[in-house]
Amino acid sequence: MLFYCEFTWYPGTTREEVAQRLIEQHDAGANNPERIRGWYNLAGGGAGFLIVEYDDIGELTAFLQPYMELMSFDVRAINQLDYDERISALRAVVSG
């Protein structure tokens, strides 16, 4: 299952703190880069989002927890759609 994980750094969190935590988690093998489908930072820094794939919510939570003292997360399950298939399905809805 795909999850959209929006993050915002807490006031006072520094770039160095985030960098240190990311490197620590990477070196410990805990970032699971094979599960990260996209990583985006917003202009200006201090916020962004990840698209990650997990089948077990407990594993997703374990992935995020080491960062929770530095930033807040808004996590939502997402469903990737194929555009053409979706248009066909919507045409069926409209035509009754």
C-alpha positions, 0 to 999 in steps of 0.5 A: 500500500502507498502512503503519502507522508507529509512532514514539517520540521518543528520550530527550532529544528536545524538542518544539521539535526535532520542531516545527522538523523538521516545519516544515522538511520541510513547507516543503521539500515533503517531508512528502507530506501527500496520502500521510498517511491518519492521524496520531495522537499518544498521550496524554502526547506523545512517541509516536504513529503515522501511517498512510501510503500508498506504493507504493514502499518507497524513497519511504516510507524517504525520507519517514521518514529526516529524522526518524530522528535524533529518533525511532525507527520501527516500520513495518508493512504493513497491509491494510484490511479491509471488515468485512462482506466479512471476516465472509462470508469467515470464515463460509466458513472455518468452514462448511468 
